[in-house]
Amino acid sequence: MSEQQVTFFKSIIFMRKYVFFIMNKKTALRYCLIFLLVLNFVQIHGQFNRFGGGLTFNSTIKSSDLNIGNPGFNFRGVMEIGDKFFLIPSITFQLPKKKVYLDGEKITFFGNLDVNLTYTLATEKQLLFYALAGADLTNVYTTWDTEVPGLGNKYEILPGFAIGTGIEMIVEKDINAFAQVKYIISKYQQLIIYVGIHYYFVGRKYRTW
């Protein structure tokens, strides 16, 4: 089995462990409950009309014990709330990062769950400029391949706050391109750059903002 296949299967195992971990943590359940309440509120006043994704690029985390891979992958949805506000829930995964020590091999899996509220600052024909703020859950899973006692697997869920700005541009009939920069204030502070596309699954009403 090749090294790429081994890394892929370890990623699948991580996702399975992550789902069960979320289901059994009271803190995560509280966040889910808050998110559902917010979502129920905005559904009354908003419209979920597009989804998309793209690549992400993270700054280096200031930790000698953690390493993250670039690029990452982001998936998101967009809900319009009136003329000025958008709600953007998203999930981001960085490529697993492997590092070899004298004591063994370590692989770090890194991801983020976000719910961001954006405010439209300005529009110019096909361009929309916005500022954003929101909640973030940083997820870090570290696995060791070693026989040294004490170097076991470790999982962390770290709440944080995100601020940033972005631009969205109308490209085709039902397709927008976006670029976004966000800074996450948490235990592992980081700057993330997003680039990607949105697709209108309900059809676009206007060709300009």
Backbone as ProteinMPNN parsed JSONL, in Angstrom:
{"seq_chain_A": "MSEQQVTFFKSIIFMRKYVFFIMNKKTALRYCLIFLLVLNFVQIHGQFNRFGGGLTFNSTIKSSDLNIGNPGFNFRGVMEIGDKFFLIPSITFQLPKKKVYLDGEKITFFGNLDVNLTYTLATEKQLLFYALAGADLTNVYTTWDTEVPGLGNKYEILPGFAIGTGIEMIVEKDINAFAQVKYIISKYQQLIIYVGIHYYFVGRKYRTW", "coords_chain_A": {"N_chain_A": [[0.846, -1.195, 0.0], [0.572, 2.203, -0.873], [2.115, 5.286, 0.324], [0.403, 7.491, 0.035], [-2.104, 6.244, -0.033], [-2.225, 5.183, 2.537], [-2.294, 7.541, 4.065], [-4.749, 8.541, 3.164], [-6.615, 6.614, 4.141], [-6.193, 6.944, 6.858], [-7.216, 9.484, 7.131], [-9.942, 9.0, 6.691], [-10.507, 7.415, 8.936], [-10.041, 9.302, 10.908], [-12.158, 11.125, 10.409], [-14.358, 9.53, 11.072], [-13.904, 9.107, 13.823], [-14.06, 11.741, 14.597], [-16.761, 12.439, 14.163], [-18.095, 10.794, 16.058], [-16.938, 11.83, 18.334], [-17.895, 14.467, 18.395], [-20.606, 13.927, 18.814], [-20.642, 13.103, 21.424], [-19.836, 15.109, 23.104], [-20.596, 17.583, 25.395], [-20.116, 20.329, 25.174], [-19.806, 20.755, 22.406], [-22.36, 20.026, 21.6], [-23.866, 22.056, 22.7], [-23.032, 24.198, 21.112], [-24.054, 23.333, 18.674], [-26.79, 23.425, 19.229], [-27.177, 26.171, 19.656], [-26.516, 27.055, 17.096], [-28.603, 25.89, 15.588], [-30.806, 27.244, 16.628], [-30.225, 29.871, 15.834], [-30.22, 29.467, 13.07], [-32.89, 28.731, 12.682], [-34.108, 31.136, 13.273], [-33.099, 32.926, 11.295], [-34.075, 31.756, 9.012], [-36.648, 32.604, 8.845], [-36.409, 35.192, 8.021], [-34.628, 35.118, 5.928], [-33.051, 33.735, 2.907], [-31.822, 30.761, 1.724], [-29.745, 30.392, -0.864], [-27.492, 29.739, -2.403], [-24.528, 27.722, -2.844], [-21.157, 26.495, -2.382], [-17.573, 26.314, -2.774], [-13.986, 25.897, -2.346], [-10.437, 26.533, -2.391], [-8.221, 26.816, 0.446], [-5.756, 28.662, 2.289], [-3.571, 28.524, 4.9], [-1.985, 30.395, 7.521], [1.116, 29.832, 9.307], [0.891, 28.023, 12.324], [1.595, 29.124, 15.592], [3.135, 27.067, 17.143], [5.281, 24.657, 18.368], [4.693, 22.015, 18.359], [2.718, 21.404, 16.552], [1.802, 20.965, 13.153], [0.509, 22.049, 10.055], [-1.023, 21.279, 6.917], [-0.903, 22.691, 3.604], [-2.501, 23.167, 0.417], [-5.869, 23.745, 1.789], [-9.327, 22.6, 1.885], [-12.485, 24.018, 1.333], [-15.952, 24.11, 2.108], [-19.14, 25.521, 1.682], [-22.224, 27.301, 2.451], [-24.61, 29.834, 1.502], [-26.738, 32.158, 2.904], [-29.039, 34.619, 2.281], [-29.949, 37.508, 4.043], [-32.125, 39.829, 4.018], [-31.1, 42.911, 2.42], [-28.499, 43.539, 3.07], [-27.164, 41.684, 4.672], [-25.512, 38.493, 5.044], [-25.517, 35.05, 5.858], [-23.067, 32.689, 6.444], [-22.41, 29.499, 6.774], [-19.713, 27.206, 7.138], [-17.264, 24.642, 6.37], [-13.959, 23.545, 6.809], [-11.091, 21.767, 5.751], [-7.731, 21.013, 6.269], [-4.929, 19.66, 4.468], [-3.617, 16.556, 5.65], [-0.735, 16.626, 7.735], [2.477, 15.346, 7.883], [5.121, 14.521, 10.101], [8.379, 13.509, 10.883], [10.017, 12.193, 13.657], [12.731, 11.355, 15.937], [11.598, 9.681, 17.75], [9.421, 8.607, 16.485], [6.661, 8.74, 14.111], [4.53, 11.45, 13.343], [1.236, 12.537, 12.608], [-0.778, 15.241, 11.747], [-4.084, 16.348, 11.77], [-6.192, 18.905, 10.686], [-8.843, 21.196, 11.065], [-11.735, 23.395, 10.523], [-14.846, 24.562, 11.78], [-17.273, 26.861, 10.939], [-19.463, 29.663, 11.458], [-20.398, 32.435, 9.919], [-21.355, 35.848, 9.912], [-22.017, 38.211, 7.506], [-21.609, 41.605, 6.391], [-22.652, 43.846, 3.968], [-20.489, 46.107, 2.557], [-20.077, 47.689, 0.28], [-21.175, 47.967, -3.144], [-20.537, 47.425, -6.619], [-21.662, 47.298, -9.594], [-20.901, 44.264, -10.834], [-19.505, 43.554, -8.567], [-19.16, 42.871, -5.072], [-18.444, 43.986, -1.859], [-17.554, 43.007, 1.418], [-17.688, 42.835, 5.051], [-16.942, 40.616, 7.782], [-17.899, 38.632, 10.644], [-17.809, 36.133, 13.185], [-18.465, 32.869, 14.717], [-16.142, 30.268, 15.567], [-15.002, 26.897, 15.442], [-12.166, 25.284, 16.067], [-10.59, 22.341, 15.079], [-8.398, 19.872, 16.046], [-6.521, 17.053, 15.46], [-4.17, 14.755, 16.484], [-2.073, 12.121, 15.655], [0.057, 9.451, 16.592], [2.643, 7.321, 15.417], [4.291, 5.262, 17.008], [6.292, 3.569, 19.483], [6.845, 4.62, 21.872], [6.087, 5.213, 25.238], [3.443, 7.329, 26.389], [3.227, 9.001, 24.208], [0.596, 9.379, 22.855], [-2.486, 9.423, 20.884], [-4.174, 12.539, 20.275], [-6.88, 14.788, 20.716], [-8.434, 17.891, 20.05], [-10.921, 20.373, 20.573], [-11.454, 23.644, 19.911], [-12.936, 26.591, 20.773], [-13.47, 29.736, 19.114], [-13.163, 33.112, 17.772], [-13.942, 34.863, 14.808], [-12.86, 37.313, 12.452], [-13.018, 39.331, 9.498], [-12.732, 40.042, 5.946], [-14.061, 40.312, 2.592], [-14.624, 39.649, -0.949], [-17.037, 39.34, -3.522], [-17.791, 38.274, -6.772], [-19.811, 38.544, -9.632], [-19.841, 36.172, -12.14], [-20.858, 34.36, -14.154], [-24.134, 33.372, -15.363], [-25.342, 31.905, -13.158], [-23.224, 31.752, -11.396], [-20.824, 32.79, -9.054], [-17.649, 34.206, -8.205], [-15.407, 34.151, -5.422], [-13.301, 35.747, -2.966], [-11.642, 35.693, 0.108], [-10.493, 36.86, 3.267], [-9.611, 35.908, 6.479], [-9.229, 36.213, 9.99], [-8.591, 34.187, 12.721], [-9.268, 34.203, 16.08], [-8.082, 32.473, 18.628], [-6.914, 29.659, 20.587], [-4.952, 28.611, 18.891], [-4.049, 30.859, 16.93], [-4.687, 32.115, 13.666], [-4.317, 33.057, 10.222], [-6.426, 32.911, 7.457], [-6.809, 32.392, 4.018], [-9.234, 32.404, 1.512], [-10.351, 31.13, -1.609], [-12.652, 30.702, -4.26], [-15.769, 29.426, -5.668], [-19.291, 30.244, -5.927], [-22.46, 28.736, -6.412], [-25.644, 29.384, -7.716], [-28.354, 27.676, -6.83], [-31.045, 28.103, -6.985], [-31.392, 29.837, -8.987], [-30.42, 32.966, -10.347], [-31.655, 36.22, -9.683], [-30.91, 38.788, -10.519], [-28.458, 40.388, -12.653], [-26.61, 42.089, -11.68], [-25.399, 43.519, -8.579]], "CA_chain_A": [[0.0, 0.0, 0.0], [1.399, 3.398, -1.001], [2.028, 6.259, 1.415], [-0.794, 8.309, -0.182], [-3.265, 5.452, 0.358], [-2.223, 5.107, 3.997], [-2.757, 8.841, 4.554], [-6.175, 8.65, 2.853], [-7.378, 5.789, 5.069], [-6.103, 7.573, 8.176], [-8.148, 10.614, 7.095], [-11.284, 8.438, 6.866], [-10.618, 7.015, 10.342], [-10.152, 10.544, 11.679], [-13.505, 11.664, 10.247], [-15.277, 8.698, 11.851], [-13.688, 9.432, 15.23], [-14.509, 13.112, 14.819], [-18.226, 12.442, 14.262], [-18.479, 10.24, 17.353], [-16.479, 12.757, 19.366], [-18.858, 15.567, 18.423], [-21.879, 13.462, 19.341], [-20.543, 12.784, 22.838], [-19.294, 16.228, 23.847], [-21.647, 18.533, 25.749], [-19.786, 21.653, 24.651], [-20.127, 20.78, 20.982], [-23.811, 19.973, 21.469], [-24.376, 23.4, 22.979], [-22.803, 24.996, 19.914], [-25.009, 22.886, 17.655], [-28.101, 23.928, 19.608], [-27.183, 27.608, 19.365], [-26.544, 27.206, 15.64], [-29.941, 25.556, 15.101], [-31.695, 28.336, 17.008], [-29.932, 30.994, 14.938], [-30.671, 29.09, 11.735], [-34.347, 28.791, 12.673], [-34.495, 32.548, 13.258], [-32.795, 33.586, 10.03], [-34.892, 31.185, 7.95], [-37.871, 33.395, 8.754], [-36.104, 36.458, 7.363], [-33.623, 34.963, 4.889], [-33.214, 32.726, 1.864], [-30.623, 30.0, 1.394], [-29.877, 30.346, -2.321], [-26.305, 29.304, -3.138], [-23.514, 26.97, -2.118], [-19.919, 26.432, -3.154], [-16.361, 25.922, -2.07], [-12.734, 26.24, -3.005], [-9.184, 26.257, -1.697], [-7.827, 27.695, 1.546], [-4.328, 28.702, 2.597], [-3.437, 28.921, 6.3], [-0.694, 30.823, 8.037], [1.737, 28.879, 10.223], [0.462, 28.11, 13.716], [2.716, 29.351, 16.498], [3.253, 25.933, 18.055], [6.355, 23.759, 17.946], [4.193, 20.645, 18.356], [1.697, 21.203, 15.532], [2.081, 21.351, 11.779], [-0.668, 21.892, 9.213], [-0.698, 21.227, 5.503], [-1.565, 23.583, 2.658], [-3.715, 23.932, 0.709], [-7.002, 23.057, 2.374], [-10.545, 22.605, 1.083], [-13.583, 24.671, 2.035], [-17.3, 23.932, 1.575], [-19.961, 26.531, 2.346], [-23.512, 27.712, 1.929], [-24.857, 31.264, 1.695], [-28.129, 32.536, 3.123], [-29.235, 36.065, 2.24], [-30.872, 38.042, 5.047], [-32.348, 41.209, 3.604], [-30.243, 43.44, 1.365], [-27.152, 43.84, 3.54], [-26.543, 40.641, 5.48], [-25.434, 37.115, 4.582], [-25.049, 34.063, 6.829], [-22.248, 31.722, 5.713], [-21.834, 28.355, 7.493], [-18.697, 26.563, 6.299], [-16.377, 23.643, 6.961], [-12.661, 23.586, 6.142], [-10.132, 20.731, 6.122], [-6.385, 21.129, 5.729], [-4.304, 18.384, 4.152], [-2.856, 16.0, 6.783], [0.688, 16.971, 7.723], [3.293, 14.324, 8.54], [6.448, 14.929, 10.543], [9.122, 12.369, 11.414], [10.923, 12.463, 14.77], [13.522, 10.198, 16.339], [10.733, 8.796, 18.534], [8.358, 8.043, 15.669], [6.04, 9.57, 13.076], [3.325, 12.131, 13.803], [0.383, 13.113, 11.573], [-1.716, 16.212, 12.299], [-5.269, 16.683, 10.983], [-6.607, 20.233, 11.138], [-10.05, 21.659, 10.385], [-12.515, 24.453, 11.162], [-16.281, 24.721, 11.559], [-17.528, 28.29, 11.095], [-20.709, 30.321, 11.082], [-20.037, 33.848, 9.803], [-22.348, 36.821, 9.474], [-21.345, 39.243, 6.723], [-22.328, 42.859, 6.154], [-22.233, 44.432, 2.698], [-19.908, 47.441, 2.695], [-20.274, 48.448, -0.959], [-21.372, 47.194, -4.37], [-20.2, 48.134, -7.853], [-22.08, 46.441, -10.702], [-20.749, 42.833, -10.555], [-18.659, 43.356, -7.387], [-19.715, 43.113, -3.742], [-17.423, 43.992, -0.811], [-18.213, 42.777, 2.704], [-16.951, 42.527, 6.277], [-17.56, 39.458, 8.429], [-17.552, 38.235, 12.007], [-18.552, 34.923, 13.494], [-17.941, 31.874, 15.652], [-15.288, 29.244, 14.956], [-14.549, 25.737, 16.211], [-10.961, 24.7, 15.493], [-10.49, 20.92, 15.415], [-7.035, 19.384, 15.839], [-6.33, 15.65, 15.838], [-2.781, 14.34, 16.3], [-1.883, 10.687, 15.835], [1.457, 9.039, 16.624], [3.036, 5.955, 15.076], [5.491, 5.097, 17.823], [6.191, 2.648, 20.617], [7.258, 5.354, 23.066], [4.96, 5.459, 26.144], [3.093, 8.722, 26.618], [2.984, 9.699, 22.947], [-0.652, 8.852, 22.322], [-3.284, 10.301, 20.042], [-4.743, 13.674, 21.0], [-7.912, 15.511, 19.969], [-8.823, 19.146, 20.682], [-11.913, 21.265, 19.972], [-11.132, 24.939, 20.491], [-13.807, 27.67, 20.303], [-12.792, 30.983, 18.801], [-13.922, 34.186, 17.133], [-13.338, 35.194, 13.52], [-13.164, 38.586, 11.803], [-12.369, 39.356, 8.196], [-13.34, 40.782, 4.856], [-14.06, 39.53, 1.368], [-15.212, 40.192, -2.165], [-17.739, 38.356, -4.345], [-17.946, 38.829, -8.11], [-20.679, 37.82, -10.557], [-19.046, 35.702, -13.279], [-21.776, 33.857, -15.164], [-25.546, 33.477, -15.015], [-25.611, 31.412, -11.806], [-21.939, 31.482, -10.755], [-20.03, 33.881, -8.503], [-16.325, 33.902, -7.66], [-15.19, 34.882, -4.175], [-12.01, 35.724, -2.277], [-11.926, 36.096, 1.487], [-9.398, 36.79, 4.237], [-10.204, 35.833, 7.817], [-8.303, 35.965, 11.094], [-9.256, 33.456, 13.794], [-8.729, 34.467, 17.415], [-8.3, 31.254, 19.396], [-5.656, 29.165, 21.149], [-4.041, 28.58, 17.755], [-4.476, 31.948, 16.062], [-4.249, 31.886, 12.297], [-4.885, 33.82, 9.115], [-6.844, 31.988, 6.408], [-7.217, 32.986, 2.745], [-10.162, 31.539, 0.783], [-10.702, 31.451, -2.995], [-13.544, 29.662, -4.751], [-16.949, 29.835, -6.42], [-20.636, 29.963, -5.429], [-23.43, 28.387, -7.454], [-27.04, 29.655, -7.369], [-29.171, 26.516, -7.18], [-32.425, 28.541, -7.204], [-31.404, 30.784, -10.098], [-30.155, 34.35, -9.979], [-32.697, 37.159, -10.097], [-30.343, 39.969, -11.155], [-27.099, 40.218, -13.164], [-25.752, 42.995, -10.921], [-25.771, 43.601, -7.173]], "C_chain_A": [[0.884, 1.247, 0.0], [1.191, 4.334, 0.182], [0.787, 7.125, 1.284], [-2.056, 7.563, 0.247], [-3.373, 5.339, 1.871], [-2.755, 6.402, 4.597], [-4.248, 9.014, 4.325], [-7.008, 7.863, 3.855], [-7.321, 6.351, 6.488], [-7.04, 8.774, 8.252], [-9.576, 10.135, 7.311], [-11.513, 8.044, 8.322], [-10.785, 8.238, 11.228], [-11.562, 11.111, 11.605], [-14.51, 10.856, 11.065], [-15.151, 9.005, 13.343], [-14.213, 10.821, 15.554], [-16.02, 13.175, 15.002], [-18.674, 11.916, 15.616], [-18.064, 11.156, 18.498], [-17.463, 13.911, 19.523], [-20.144, 15.137, 19.112], [-21.834, 13.261, 20.851], [-19.988, 13.927, 23.681], [-20.381, 17.269, 24.11], [-21.371, 19.918, 25.172], [-20.154, 21.768, 23.183], [-21.634, 20.763, 20.762], [-24.438, 21.333, 21.756], [-24.203, 24.3, 21.762], [-23.789, 24.621, 18.813], [-26.404, 23.425, 17.946], [-28.221, 25.417, 19.308], [-27.276, 27.849, 17.865], [-27.934, 26.929, 15.082], [-30.943, 26.652, 15.444], [-31.494, 29.548, 16.107], [-30.447, 30.701, 13.538], [-32.187, 29.162, 11.629], [-34.841, 30.233, 12.605], [-34.282, 33.17, 11.88], [-33.599, 33.003, 8.876], [-36.189, 31.963, 7.762], [-37.631, 34.644, 7.916], [-35.159, 36.302, 6.167], [-33.952, 33.869, 3.898], [-31.869, 32.077, 1.576], [-30.644, 29.741, -0.108], [-28.624, 29.918, -3.076], [-25.336, 28.551, -2.218], [-22.261, 26.917, -2.983], [-18.754, 25.985, -2.308], [-15.136, 26.322, -2.857], [-11.539, 25.852, -2.156], [-8.964, 27.25, -0.562], [-6.325, 27.58, 1.768], [-4.159, 29.297, 3.988], [-2.041, 29.436, 6.601], [-0.16, 29.765, 8.999], [1.241, 29.099, 11.645], [1.688, 28.25, 14.61], [2.749, 28.261, 17.563], [4.327, 24.999, 17.52], [5.877, 22.319, 17.808], [3.223, 20.354, 17.217], [2.181, 21.699, 14.173], [0.814, 21.128, 10.971], [-0.252, 21.952, 7.76], [-1.49, 22.233, 4.694], [-1.502, 22.959, 1.274], [-4.75, 23.095, 1.44], [-8.206, 23.181, 1.455], [-11.707, 23.123, 1.921], [-14.899, 24.411, 1.316], [-18.232, 24.838, 2.368], [-21.317, 26.694, 1.686], [-23.709, 29.186, 2.23], [-26.358, 31.493, 1.827], [-28.224, 34.054, 3.148], [-30.283, 36.473, 3.268], [-31.08, 39.518, 4.729], [-31.38, 41.614, 2.506], [-28.782, 43.569, 1.771], [-26.428, 42.668, 4.193], [-26.575, 39.278, 4.78], [-24.973, 36.246, 5.749], [-24.327, 32.961, 6.061], [-21.732, 30.646, 6.668], [-20.834, 27.649, 6.576], [-17.896, 25.551, 7.097], [-15.098, 23.6, 6.129], [-11.776, 22.463, 6.669], [-8.789, 21.035, 5.471], [-5.843, 19.736, 5.412], [-3.542, 17.86, 5.372], [-1.367, 16.292, 6.625], [1.469, 15.938, 8.526], [4.656, 14.891, 8.91], [7.116, 13.748, 11.233], [10.097, 12.846, 12.489], [11.769, 11.22, 15.034], [12.665, 9.179, 17.082], [9.636, 8.141, 17.705], [7.819, 9.055, 14.67], [4.731, 10.157, 13.592], [2.57, 12.709, 12.609], [-0.647, 14.016, 12.248], [-2.837, 16.478, 11.3], [-5.857, 17.966, 11.562], [-7.836, 20.679, 10.357], [-10.779, 22.72, 11.184], [-13.988, 24.327, 10.793], [-16.621, 26.169, 11.871], [-18.974, 28.636, 10.779], [-20.422, 31.817, 11.105], [-21.222, 34.682, 9.327], [-21.615, 37.94, 8.746], [-22.252, 40.455, 6.553], [-21.774, 43.499, 4.887], [-21.75, 45.864, 2.904], [-20.172, 48.304, 1.472], [-20.511, 47.479, -2.105], [-21.038, 48.071, -5.567], [-20.463, 47.195, -9.026], [-21.945, 44.964, -10.327], [-19.963, 42.536, -9.273], [-19.403, 43.689, -6.101], [-18.589, 42.984, -2.717], [-18.112, 43.856, 0.549], [-17.2, 42.602, 3.838], [-17.668, 41.372, 6.965], [-17.071, 39.299, 9.859], [-18.362, 36.985, 12.329], [-17.842, 34.015, 14.477], [-17.156, 30.809, 14.898], [-15.023, 28.123, 15.952], [-13.35, 25.138, 15.481], [-10.811, 23.27, 16.004], [-9.095, 20.412, 15.058], [-6.94, 17.943, 16.343], [-4.902, 15.248, 15.489], [-2.657, 12.855, 16.594], [-0.401, 10.345, 15.714], [1.593, 7.586, 16.181], [4.375, 5.697, 15.766], [5.226, 4.087, 18.928], [6.604, 3.317, 21.919], [6.043, 5.604, 23.959], [4.71, 6.958, 26.317], [2.827, 9.517, 25.359], [1.748, 9.101, 22.279], [-1.36, 9.849, 21.433], [-3.952, 11.385, 20.889], [-5.746, 14.393, 20.118], [-8.314, 16.754, 20.75], [-9.927, 19.82, 19.868], [-11.778, 22.608, 20.677], [-12.066, 26.013, 19.94], [-13.013, 28.944, 20.061], [-13.726, 31.97, 18.134], [-13.187, 34.603, 15.865], [-13.79, 36.57, 13.044], [-12.454, 38.6, 10.456], [-13.115, 40.205, 7.192], [-13.268, 39.939, 3.591], [-14.7, 40.273, 0.212], [-15.876, 39.052, -2.928], [-18.059, 39.0, -5.69], [-18.844, 37.938, -8.962], [-19.877, 37.462, -11.8], [-19.937, 35.276, -14.434], [-23.204, 33.959, -14.642], [-25.819, 33.076, -13.57], [-24.332, 31.133, -11.021], [-21.277, 32.781, -10.305], [-18.653, 33.355, -8.112], [-16.148, 34.705, -6.376], [-13.744, 34.742, -3.714], [-12.244, 36.311, -0.89], [-10.677, 35.934, 2.345], [-10.01, 36.849, 5.629], [-9.126, 35.532, 8.848], [-9.075, 35.329, 12.241], [-8.522, 33.706, 15.105], [-9.09, 33.28, 18.298], [-6.972, 30.852, 20.028], [-4.586, 29.108, 20.08], [-4.501, 29.635, 16.752], [-3.889, 31.76, 14.668], [-4.968, 32.811, 11.33], [-5.195, 32.84, 7.989], [-7.299, 32.781, 5.184], [-8.068, 31.966, 1.99], [-10.315, 32.042, -0.652], [-11.594, 30.333, -3.514], [-14.715, 30.237, -5.517], [-18.215, 29.498, -5.636], [-21.542, 29.66, -6.617], [-24.842, 28.64, -6.943], [-27.902, 28.463, -7.788], [-30.639, 26.888, -7.375], [-32.522, 29.52, -8.371], [-31.216, 32.21, -9.621], [-31.259, 35.263, -10.509], [-32.131, 38.322, -10.911], [-28.911, 39.69, -11.605], [-26.118, 41.183, -12.512], [-26.229, 42.999, -9.474], [-26.715, 44.778, -6.942]], "O_chain_A": [[1.832, 1.34, 0.779], [0.231, 4.2, 0.941], [0.169, 7.471, 2.291], [-2.969, 8.159, 0.819], [-4.469, 5.392, 2.428], [-3.567, 6.376, 5.522], [-4.947, 9.565, 5.175], [-8.002, 8.377, 4.369], [-8.292, 6.245, 7.237], [-7.598, 9.057, 9.312], [-10.344, 10.777, 8.027], [-12.579, 8.303, 8.881], [-11.566, 8.226, 12.179], [-12.111, 11.535, 12.622], [-15.41, 11.426, 11.681], [-16.153, 9.147, 14.042], [-14.742, 11.059, 16.64], [-16.513, 13.875, 15.887], [-19.536, 12.515, 16.259], [-18.757, 11.245, 19.511], [-17.821, 14.287, 20.639], [-20.712, 15.892, 19.902], [-22.881, 13.249, 21.499], [-19.697, 13.731, 24.861], [-21.008, 17.775, 23.179], [-22.294, 20.602, 24.731], [-20.745, 22.762, 22.762], [-22.135, 21.41, 19.842], [-25.425, 21.714, 21.127], [-25.099, 25.069, 21.414], [-24.298, 25.49, 18.104], [-27.12, 23.832, 17.031], [-29.233, 25.873, 18.775], [-28.011, 28.725, 17.41], [-28.401, 27.649, 14.199], [-31.83, 26.956, 14.646], [-32.459, 30.176, 15.67], [-31.037, 31.567, 12.891], [-32.719, 29.601, 10.609], [-35.853, 30.524, 11.968], [-35.162, 33.854, 11.357], [-33.792, 33.673, 7.861], [-36.76, 31.986, 6.672], [-38.517, 35.103, 7.195], [-34.916, 37.279, 5.458], [-34.962, 33.175, 4.009], [-30.9, 32.752, 1.23], [-31.465, 28.958, -0.586], [-28.686, 29.747, -4.293], [-25.334, 28.726, -1.0], [-22.297, 27.252, -4.167], [-18.925, 25.358, -1.262], [-15.222, 26.991, -3.887], [-11.619, 24.959, -1.311], [-9.456, 28.377, -0.603], [-5.709, 26.554, 1.48], [-4.555, 30.436, 4.233], [-1.052, 28.984, 6.023], [-0.91, 28.899, 9.45], [1.178, 30.235, 12.116], [2.696, 27.573, 14.407], [2.433, 28.501, 18.728], [4.288, 24.598, 16.357], [6.566, 21.49, 17.212], [2.93, 19.191, 16.938], [2.874, 22.711, 14.067], [0.116, 20.134, 11.171], [0.74, 22.59, 7.408], [-2.613, 22.587, 5.053], [-0.526, 22.272, 0.971], [-4.552, 21.905, 1.682], [-8.126, 23.785, 0.386], [-11.889, 22.72, 3.069], [-14.974, 24.476, 0.089], [-18.128, 24.917, 3.592], [-21.536, 26.293, 0.543], [-23.05, 29.733, 3.114], [-27.143, 31.077, 0.975], [-27.559, 34.704, 3.955], [-31.356, 35.875, 3.358], [-30.281, 40.359, 5.139], [-30.896, 40.77, 1.752], [-27.912, 43.694, 0.909], [-25.199, 42.665, 4.259], [-27.505, 38.952, 4.043], [-24.129, 36.666, 6.54], [-24.89, 32.366, 5.142], [-20.707, 30.856, 7.317], [-21.078, 27.51, 5.377], [-17.852, 25.592, 8.327], [-15.147, 23.618, 4.899], [-11.71, 22.227, 7.875], [-8.717, 21.285, 4.268], [-6.257, 18.75, 6.022], [-2.885, 18.639, 6.061], [-0.816, 16.215, 5.527], [1.17, 15.683, 9.693], [5.267, 15.637, 8.145], [6.505, 13.07, 12.059], [10.888, 13.765, 12.275], [11.551, 10.168, 14.433], [12.945, 7.981, 17.062], [8.984, 7.21, 18.176], [8.436, 10.089, 14.415], [3.923, 9.457, 14.202], [3.171, 13.297, 11.71], [-1.307, 13.609, 13.204], [-2.585, 16.792, 10.137], [-6.003, 18.099, 12.777], [-7.875, 20.558, 9.132], [-10.495, 22.932, 12.363], [-14.335, 24.027, 9.651], [-16.295, 26.66, 12.952], [-19.621, 27.995, 9.951], [-20.227, 32.403, 12.17], [-21.985, 34.268, 8.454], [-20.699, 38.549, 9.299], [-23.478, 40.351, 6.569], [-20.563, 43.673, 4.753], [-22.5, 46.723, 3.365], [-20.455, 49.496, 1.592], [-20.103, 46.319, -2.048], [-21.227, 49.287, -5.541], [-19.603, 46.399, -9.404], [-22.778, 44.446, -9.583], [-19.778, 41.368, -8.93], [-20.171, 44.649, -6.038], [-17.866, 41.988, -2.707], [-19.126, 44.505, 0.806], [-16.035, 42.271, 3.618], [-18.865, 41.17, 6.757], [-15.992, 39.76, 10.231], [-19.463, 36.799, 11.812], [-16.775, 34.338, 14.999], [-17.459, 30.488, 13.749], [-14.843, 28.363, 17.146], [-13.497, 24.554, 14.407], [-10.894, 23.017, 17.206], [-8.666, 20.509, 13.909], [-7.241, 17.656, 17.502], [-4.473, 15.382, 14.343], [-3.083, 12.383, 17.648], [0.304, 10.871, 14.853], [0.771, 6.737, 16.523], [5.442, 5.888, 15.183], [4.078, 3.792, 19.259], [6.702, 2.658, 22.954], [5.051, 6.158, 23.486], [5.649, 7.752, 26.381], [2.255, 10.605, 25.429], [1.848, 8.406, 21.267], [-0.901, 10.976, 21.249], [-4.255, 11.174, 22.064], [-5.51, 14.59, 18.926], [-8.512, 16.692, 21.963], [-9.882, 19.839, 18.638], [-11.963, 22.702, 21.89], [-11.999, 26.321, 18.75], [-12.007, 29.197, 20.724], [-14.915, 31.707, 17.954], [-11.959, 34.687, 15.85], [-14.95, 36.947, 13.208], [-11.416, 37.96, 10.287], [-14.006, 40.98, 7.539], [-12.509, 38.973, 3.521], [-15.24, 41.368, 0.369], [-15.353, 37.939, -2.978], [-18.539, 40.132, -5.744], [-18.659, 36.722, -9.007], [-19.299, 38.338, -12.443], [-19.794, 35.767, -15.554], [-23.448, 34.565, -13.598], [-26.458, 33.825, -12.832], [-24.357, 30.351, -10.07], [-21.182, 33.743, -11.068], [-18.511, 32.193, -7.731], [-16.677, 35.81, -6.253], [-13.061, 33.766, -4.023], [-12.958, 37.302, -0.737], [-9.905, 34.991, 2.17], [-10.822, 37.725, 5.925], [-8.233, 34.716, 8.621], [-10.092, 35.863, 12.684], [-7.323, 33.456, 15.225], [-10.249, 33.098, 18.671], [-6.014, 31.624, 20.005], [-3.445, 29.505, 20.316], [-5.259, 29.331, 15.83], [-2.754, 31.31, 14.508], [-6.076, 33.28, 11.591], [-4.346, 32.035, 7.607], [-8.079, 33.726, 5.302], [-7.676, 30.808, 1.843], [-10.4, 33.249, -0.88], [-11.339, 29.157, -3.252], [-14.676, 31.383, -5.964], [-18.222, 28.597, -4.798], [-21.406, 30.253, -7.688], [-25.205, 28.173, -5.864], [-28.15, 28.266, -8.978], [-31.411, 26.073, -7.88], [-33.613, 29.981, -8.707], [-31.788, 32.615, -8.609], [-31.734, 35.1, -11.633], [-32.759, 38.793, -11.859], [-28.225, 38.856, -11.014], [-24.916, 41.103, -12.764], [-27.331, 42.537, -9.177], [-27.143, 45.013, -5.812]]}, "name": "protein", "num_of_chains": 1, "seq": "MSEQQVTFFKSIIFMRKYVFFIMNKKTALRYCLIFLLVLNFVQIHGQFNRFGGGLTFNSTIKSSDLNIGNPGFNFRGVMEIGDKFFLIPSITFQLPKKKVYLDGEKITFFGNLDVNLTYTLATEKQLLFYALAGADLTNVYTTWDTEVPGLGNKYEILPGFAIGTGIEMIVEKDINAFAQVKYIISKYQQLIIYVGIHYYFVGRKYRTW"}
